[in-house]
Amino acid sequence: MAASLSDLGLEPIHTGKVRELYALGEDRLLMVASDRISAFDVVMAEPIPDKGRVLTAMTAFWCAELGDAARGSLLSCDPEVIDEAVTGFAGLSDLHGRTMLVRRAEMLPLECIVRGFLAGQAWEEYREHGTIHHMAAPAGLTLASRLPEPIFTPSTKAEEGHDENIDIATAAGIVGDARLAEASSLCLRLFAAATERAAAAGLILADTKFELGVIDGHLVLCDEVVTPDSSRLWPADEVVEGETPPAFDKQPFRDWLSAQDWDRTPPPPSLPDEVVATTSARYVAAYERMTGRHLSDWYGGRP
């Protein structure tokens, strides 16, 4: 059996749908991204090869790219650096490239979503009610329409069950007017910078979810950043307004699930090998096209 963090005396303090968190003293954490994939808050039985490495590599890329716009909690993804904090980690090759050493933050109890195009739940709400996150929206939009300007659209962060899309007033009631204004301004700046970088790679960042926390009184960027799990990434030359765009995210996997006779409760249907392989390839393609780098060069790459 392969060695694990538990063999080094660490046990997870939190296990999510995709990640495990391990405490390193009072002020640092290890964040390990698995190859698990979820949809509709249900985790599939089949892992997606290289998914955890893609999420970690893209987060590291974006933390560097967006460093001028926001402080980040990420300290290092380098196995040798992590080994200095967790003796023996260098020998856990299965975790290399999937693990981040981060500063512990007091997380903002909101999902900080920025939308530049109309898609997903926002499109479903708009089609039915003409609103986006229960807020007034321009008339005449359709699926994949560019919004007049990017908008900050928060949601609740549910410990269990589904997050709930909320309006600005409700979000302010959760974190306070001043903190919400700071979070909104920061996320819109981050989105603008990420949109510009994505455009240079021939991609549209349709929307993304930022995770923010507080360290030493300052808002910082935490968790995953502009990954295929937290964002919609579209090839710019293939987007047709009114049609579902091809995507470098897990939406095609969601579409396959939606076509199945499944009530969105566990257990989920088994993923065919073709869906697993195609989804893995999309994750890798998202990283390589966005960054211009090869995933094989990231920590944990196969010789």
ABEGO torsion letter per residue (X at the ends): XBBBAAAAGBBBABBBAABBBBBBEAABBBBBBBABBBBGGBBBABBBBGAAAAAAAAAAAAAAAAAAABBBABABABAAAAAAABBGAAABAAABGABBBBBBBBBBABBBBBBABBBEAAAAAAAAAGBBGGBBBBBGBBBGBBBABBBBBBBBBBABEBBBBBBAAAAAAAAEAAAAAAAAAAAAAAAAAAAAAAAAAGBBBABBBBBBBBBGGBBBBBEBBGBAAABBBBBAAABBBGBBBBBBBAAAAAAAAAABBBAGBOBBBBBBAAAAAAAAAAAAAAAAAAAGBBAAABBGBBX
